[in-house]
Amino acid sequence: MMFNKSPMTHLTYHLSMLTDHARVDAYRQAIFDTVRPGDIVLDIGTGTGILSLFACQAGARRVYAIEAGRIIEAARAVCKQNGFDDRVVFMQELSTKVELPERADVLITETIGNFGLEESILGYVRDARQRLLKDDARILPASLALHVVPLEAPQLHAAIESWNQPIAGLDFSSVRPLVVNNPHWVKLDAAWMLGQPAQLCKIELACVTSRDICASTTCTVTKYGTLHGLGGWFSADLDGAGTVVISNAPPTETSWSHAFLPFETPCDMEPGDTIEITLRTVADATVWQWRGTCRRRSAATGATSEVARFNQSSFLGQMMPVGWLRRLSETHCPQLTEQGCIDQFILQMIDGSSSLKEIAQRAAARFPGVFSDPGKALERARLVSQRYA
Ligand SMILES: C[S@@+](CC[C@H](N)C(=O)[O-])C[C@H]1O[C@@H](n2cnc3c(N)ncnc32)[C@H](O)[C@@H]1O
């Protein structure tokens, strides 16, 4: 998610989505097929507001347009300009933190990641079902499927291996394990595919209960080549009838990229070889694990033997300070840092009776070593108050 980037970064990102005509047309079609006159609609991640406006055009009585980023200001302006501001209620907040005065008949959301899950759609939809939607609410997209394919991608592999080359006479090879244990977000070329893509799983959003997935499939290799990793993308059935489906499957050009899940060690493959693949994600794809086995059947004996194994995880690719895991343990007793004490001090003074200037003066007096410049104390008081008051 990109809540804190510059305005132009936001606007360029949103324009790329608005000009992805297949995406926009599919959502409009599905919204017109799903929203009925008089419906209450919830739009999670409204962005520039386009899906909320489609819901109004389809007859929604009220639309709750939720957006965590500042792009919501653009959405408000566009909504007014198009004459729908009497029906759309904008809320700048993460959907998991909002409360609505009524439950919605329809949820629309385009929080779909390049490989489906990494924009946290599972957690957001699950939370909305529990707190914000009617029991029989229609959810758009209705389902999300993940697909994988074996890849020969020498350019992507070369970029990983460049960490093994000395740079200015220094050894950077200790970075390679981080690079090879993370998904890479790239545009895949269909010519890199070594076999047919396979569907890993299909998740029905009306009944999903977990933010984790674990799914397996087998791909068959159809040509000679070096297996450098797996490619991944999504398809989403928007209306649940299979008639309005969007996907970023290569070679289709879309506003999404794809996933490349690299292998630690590339492996030579032959037509007929199989790759058993298991993909596991934890907590809305905060962690990705890809593991499996490549096998070959002997033409002479018919026996199948193992050619290679892979087992990688973005858990091993985290750039976390030493000790971070210990600090997450339920037995850990946390203690406030000096910065924590400053925020605690400011928070205690935010009670509706002191101005920011007074709070800053008191903070500067209490923490003179930190706030030798009084302007810094005011800056800090503003930040804390913007966040919590
Ligand atoms: C992929 S964009 C889609 C924007 C717009 N709906 C469209 O179709 O053009 C997703 C937007 O959702 C926002 N977002 C993601 N998760 C959110 C959440 N749980 N609550 C509120 N906003 C969220 C992001 O800031 C981003 O602007």
The ligand as an SDF file (V2000), in Angstrom:
LIG
                    3D

 27 29  0  0  0  0  0  0  0  0999 V2000
   -5.6910   -0.7440   -6.2870 C   0  0  0  0  0  0  0  0  0  0  0  0
   -6.2660    0.7740   -5.6950 S   0  0  0  0  0  0  0  0  0  0  0  0
   -7.8930    0.8300   -6.4060 C   0  0  0  0  0  0  0  0  0  0  0  0
   -8.5270    2.2010   -6.3980 C   0  0  0  0  0  0  0  0  0  0  0  0
   -9.9150    2.2850   -6.9970 C   0  0  0  0  0  0  0  0  0  0  0  0
  -10.8630    1.4770   -6.2660 N   0  0  0  0  0  0  0  0  0  0  0  0
   -9.9100    1.8780   -8.4390 C   0  0  0  0  0  0  0  0  0  0  0  0
  -10.4620    0.8120   -8.7440 O   0  0  0  0  0  0  0  0  0  0  0  0
   -9.3530    2.6050   -9.2590 O   0  0  0  0  0  0  0  0  0  0  0  0
   -6.5240    0.3920   -4.0090 C   0  0  0  0  0  0  0  0  0  0  0  0
   -6.7440    1.5840   -3.1180 C   0  0  0  0  0  0  0  0  0  0  0  0
   -7.2050    1.0830   -1.8860 O   0  0  0  0  0  0  0  0  0  0  0  0
   -6.5830    1.7390   -0.8060 C   0  0  0  0  0  0  0  0  0  0  0  0
   -6.6820    0.7560    0.2800 N   0  0  0  0  0  0  0  0  0  0  0  0
   -6.1410   -0.4720    0.2840 C   0  0  0  0  0  0  0  0  0  0  0  0
   -6.5760   -1.1550    1.3500 N   0  0  0  0  0  0  0  0  0  0  0  0
   -7.4240   -0.3390    2.0280 C   0  0  0  0  0  0  0  0  0  0  0  0
   -8.2160   -0.4890    3.2110 C   0  0  0  0  0  0  0  0  0  0  0  0
   -8.2660   -1.6350    3.8870 N   0  0  0  0  0  0  0  0  0  0  0  0
   -8.9390    0.5540    3.6350 N   0  0  0  0  0  0  0  0  0  0  0  0
   -8.9220    1.7100    2.9570 C   0  0  0  0  0  0  0  0  0  0  0  0
   -8.2180    1.9120    1.8250 N   0  0  0  0  0  0  0  0  0  0  0  0
   -7.4810    0.8840    1.3650 C   0  0  0  0  0  0  0  0  0  0  0  0
   -5.2200    2.1160   -1.3180 C   0  0  0  0  0  0  0  0  0  0  0  0
   -4.7200    3.2520   -0.6430 O   0  0  0  0  0  0  0  0  0  0  0  0
   -5.5200    2.4100   -2.7900 C   0  0  0  0  0  0  0  0  0  0  0  0
   -5.8300    3.7650   -2.9740 O   0  0  0  0  0  0  0  0  0  0  0  0
  1  2  1  0
  2  3  1  0
  2 10  1  0
  3  4  1  0
  4  5  1  0
  5  6  1  0
  5  7  1  0
  7  8  2  0
  7  9  1  0
 10 11  1  0
 11 12  1  0
 11 26  1  0
 12 13  1  0
 13 14  1  0
 13 24  1  0
 14 15  1  0
 14 23  1  0
 15 16  2  0
 16 17  1  0
 17 18  1  0
 17 23  2  0
 18 19  1  0
 18 20  2  0
 20 21  1  0
 21 22  2  0
 22 23  1  0
 24 25  1  0
 24 26  1  0
 26 27  1  0
M  CHG  2   2   1   9  -1
M  END
$$$$
